[in-house]
């Protein structure tokens, strides 16, 4: 992988995007990568697709947005000494712009909602679009009103799928970077009382054995790559995988999820568990796309 791949963050001046920019600056510093602060602006002919403004004569980017961008970049440079920060406006919708930038990025960071968001919508359309379609890992920063959590462990959901395997790998690298423990979580189904006690006991014993096996396999892979990393295995019981991960995320600095798990459909770019996690987790969520 080229050493000059930047960490990319989209900003629009909203509080959510400025918090995302702080997370992006820290991520870039941890990785010794440059930070690229991007603002994608819509224009009458673009329909959300990045276009070359010189070819079709679209309006120049607004001066107000350029000032916001330059101010944000300058403030980040002051707060994170030694960090190389570049700011750029791109003619195109913010989602399409960030997805295009993700082709050349180490990591893309998005806020939970931007200027166009409704308060009731926990993850704005741009964040959801980028989380689903990016060509590298995506950090979704939420909840945006809290300070950056740095001391907690990195949490990863394990279900034995290929997507989960990538999440474990990305999560282990992140925990090693942050010098915090990695917690591997497998969620087993809590029974709703529909079966007789003997069947519940038998079912739970089978689930427990499966959880122990999946977690041990994932843990062995991590320890081979990161022998000094503290790795904890944590089987939990919940009504569903999403609920289990969301509840566990309360004690974490970061939750890492795959794009889809065992139950995923091939055409669905982001599975229901991952979607629920990025909507409702109590900490930032890293969606583990492979770098293409």
C-alpha positions in Angstrom: 0.0 0.0 0.0 1.5 3.4 -0.9 2.7 5.3 2.1 1.2 8.6 1.0 -2.5 7.5 1.2 -4.2 10.2 3.3 -6.9 10.0 5.9 -9.8 11.8 4.3 -12.6 13.7 6.1 -15.6 15.5 4.7 -16.5 18.8 6.3 -19.5 21.1 5.7 -19.1 23.4 8.7 -21.7 21.5 10.8 -20.8 20.5 14.4 -20.9 16.8 13.5 -18.4 17.3 10.6 -16.0 19.3 12.8 -16.0 16.5 15.5 -15.4 14.1 12.6 -12.4 16.2 11.5 -10.9 16.0 15.0 -11.2 12.2 14.9 -9.7 12.2 11.4 -6.7 14.3 12.6 -6.0 11.9 15.4 -6.3 8.9 13.1 -3.9 10.5 10.6 -1.4 11.3 13.4 -1.6 7.7 14.7 -0.9 6.4 11.2 1.7 9.0 10.3 -0.4 9.9 7.3 -1.4 13.3 5.8 -4.9 14.6 6.4 -7.1 15.7 3.5 -10.1 17.9 4.4 -12.6 17.8 1.6 -15.8 19.8 0.9 -18.0 18.4 -1.9 -20.3 21.1 -3.3 -23.3 20.5 -5.5 -23.9 22.4 -8.7 -26.7 22.4 -11.3 -25.2 19.9 -13.7 -23.4 17.5 -11.4 -26.3 15.4 -10.0 -24.0 14.4 -7.1 -21.2 13.1 -9.4 -17.7 14.7 -9.2 -17.1 16.5 -12.5 -14.3 18.7 -13.8 -15.7 22.3 -13.6 -13.4 23.5 -16.3 -14.9 21.2 -18.9 -18.5 22.3 -18.5 -18.2 25.7 -17.1 -20.0 25.1 -13.8 -19.9 27.8 -11.1 -16.8 28.1 -9.0 -16.9 26.9 -5.5 -18.4 29.4 -3.0 -16.0 31.7 -1.2 -17.8 31.1 2.0 -17.3 27.3 1.8 -13.6 27.9 0.8 -13.1 30.1 3.9 -14.8 27.4 6.1 -12.5 24.8 4.7 -9.3 26.8 5.0 -10.2 27.8 8.6 -11.0 24.2 9.6 -7.7 23.0 8.1 -5.7 25.8 9.8 -7.2 25.0 13.2 -6.5 21.3 12.8 -2.9 22.1 11.9 -2.6 24.2 15.1 -4.2 21.6 17.3 -2.2 18.7 15.9 1.4 19.9 15.5 3.4 18.1 12.8 0.3 16.9 11.0 0.3 17.7 7.2 -3.2 19.0 6.4 -4.5 19.8 2.9 -7.9 21.3 2.1 -9.8 20.8 -1.1 -13.2 21.7 -2.6 -14.5 19.3 -5.2 -17.4 19.9 -7.6 -19.8 17.2 -6.7 -22.2 15.8 -4.1 -20.5 15.2 -0.7 -21.2 11.5 -0.7 -20.0 10.9 -4.3 -16.9 13.1 -3.6 -15.9 11.1 -0.5 -16.5 7.7 -2.2 -14.3 8.8 -5.1 -11.6 10.1 -2.7 -11.8 6.8 -0.8 -10.1 5.1 -3.8 -6.8 6.8 -2.9 -7.3 6.9 0.9 -6.2 4.9 3.9 -9.3 5.8 5.8 -12.4 8.0 5.3 -14.1 9.7 8.2 -17.7 11.0 8.2 -19.8 12.6 10.9 -23.1 11.1 11.9 -25.1 13.9 10.2 -24.3 17.0 8.3 -26.0 20.3 7.5 -28.8 18.7 5.5 -29.6 16.2 8.3 -32.8 16.1 10.3 -32.3 15.7 14.1 -34.3 12.5 14.2 -32.2 10.9 11.5 -29.3 9.4 13.4 -27.1 8.9 10.4 -27.3 11.3 7.5 -27.6 10.2 3.9 -24.0 11.1 3.2 -22.6 9.0 6.1 -24.8 6.1 5.1 -23.8 6.3 1.4 -20.1 6.5 2.2 -20.3 3.7 4.8 -21.9 1.4 2.2 -19.9 2.2 -0.9 -16.4 3.3 0.1 -13.2 1.6 -1.3 -11.4 1.7 2.1 -12.4 1.5 5.8 -14.9 4.2 6.9 -15.0 5.7 10.4 -18.5 6.9 11.3 -18.2 9.3 14.2 -21.2 9.2 16.5 -22.6 10.3 18.9 -21.2 13.6 17.8 -21.9 15.5 21.0 -19.3 13.6 23.1 -15.6 14.1 23.3 -13.2 11.7 21.5 -13.1 8.4 23.5 -9.5 7.3 23.6 -8.9 5.0 26.6 -11.5 2.2 26.0 -10.9 -1.0 24.1 -11.6 -1.7 20.4 -14.6 -4.0 20.1 -15.1 -6.3 17.1 -18.1 -8.5 16.3 -17.2 -12.1 15.3 -19.5 -14.5 13.4 -17.1 -16.6 11.4 -17.9 -14.8 8.1 -15.3 -13.5 5.6 -16.5 -10.0 6.4 -16.1 -10.5 10.1 -12.6 -11.9 9.5 -11.6 -8.6 7.8 -13.2 -6.7 10.7 -11.1 -8.6 13.2 -7.9 -7.9 11.2 -8.8 -4.2 10.9 -9.8 -4.0 14.6 -6.5 -5.7 15.7 -4.5 -3.2 13.7 -6.5 -0.3 15.2 -6.1 -1.6 18.8 -2.3 -2.0 18.3 -2.1 1.6 16.9 -4.0 2.9 19.9 -2.2 0.6 22.4 -5.5 -0.6 23.9 -7.0 -4.1 24.4 -9.0 -5.8 21.6 -12.3 -7.3 22.7 -13.8 -10.0 20.4 -17.5 -10.4 20.8 -19.8 -13.2 19.6 -23.5 -12.6 20.1 -25.7 -15.7 20.8 -29.5 -15.6 20.6 -31.2 -15.2 24.0 -34.2 -17.4 24.0 -37.6 -15.7 24.5 -39.1 -18.5 26.6 -40.8 -20.3 23.6 -39.2 -23.6 24.3 -39.1 -26.0 27.3 -36.2 -25.6 29.8 -34.3 -28.7 28.6 -34.3 -27.5 25.0 -33.2 -24.0 26.1 -30.3 -25.6 28.1 -29.3 -27.8 25.1 -29.6 -24.9 22.6 -27.5 -22.6 24.9 -24.8 -25.3 25.3 -24.5 -25.6 21.5 -24.4 -21.8 21.1 -21.8 -21.6 23.8 -19.6 -24.2 22.2 -19.9 -22.4 18.8 -19.1 -19.0 20.4 -16.0 -20.4 22.1 -14.8 -22.0 18.9 -15.3 -18.8 16.7 -13.7 -16.6 19.3 -10.7 -18.9 19.8 -10.2 -19.1 16.0 -10.3 -15.3 15.7 -8.1 -14.8 18.7 -5.5 -17.2 17.3 -5.3 -15.2 14.1 -4.9 -11.9 16.0 -2.2 -13.2 18.3 -0.1 -14.6 15.4 0.0 -11.0 13.9 0.1 -9.0 17.2 1.7 -11.2 19.9 1.9 -8.3 22.4 -1.8 -7.2 22.0 -4.1 -7.8 24.9 -7.0 -9.9 23.4 -10.2 -10.7 25.3 -12.9 -13.1 24.2 -16.4 -12.1 25.2 -19.5 -14.2 24.3 -22.8 -12.3 25.0 -26.5 -13.2 24.8 -28.9 -10.8 23.3 -32.1 -10.7 21.2 -30.0 -10.1 18.1 -26.4 -9.5 17.0 -27.0 -5.8 16.5 -28.5 -5.4 20.0 -25.6 -7.3 21.6 -22.9 -5.2 19.8 -24.7 -1.9 20.6 -25.0 -2.8 24.3 -21.4 -3.8 24.4 -20.2 -0.7 22.7 -21.0 1.4 25.7 -17.6 0.5 27.3 -15.6 0.8 24.0 -13.7 3.5 22.3 -14.4 2.0 18.9 -16.7 -0.7 17.4 -15.5 -2.4 14.3 -18.0 -4.1 12.0 -17.8 -5.9 8.7 -19.9 -4.9 5.7 -22.1 -7.9 6.1 -22.2 -11.1 8.1 -23.4 -14.7 7.6 -27.0 -13.7 6.9 -26.0 -11.0 4.3 -27.4 -10.9 0.7 -24.8 -10.5 -2.0 -26.4 -7.4 -3.4 -26.7 -5.7 0.0 -23.5 -3.6 0.4 -24.1 -3.0 4.1 -25.8 -5.7 6.2 -28.5 -5.0 8.7 -26.3 -5.5 11.8 -23.7 -3.1 10.5 -26.4 -0.5 9.6 -27.9 -0.8 13.1 -24.5 -0.5 14.7 -23.6 2.7 12.8 -27.0 4.2 13.7 -27.1 3.3 17.4 -23.7 2.4 18.8 -22.4 4.4 21.8 -19.0 5.0 20.3 -17.5 5.7 16.8 -17.9 2.8 14.4 -15.3 1.6 11.9 -16.8 -0.2 8.8 -14.1 -2.6 7.6 -14.0 -2.3 3.8 -11.0 -3.8 2.1 -8.7 -1.2 0.6 -9.1 -1.4 -3.1 
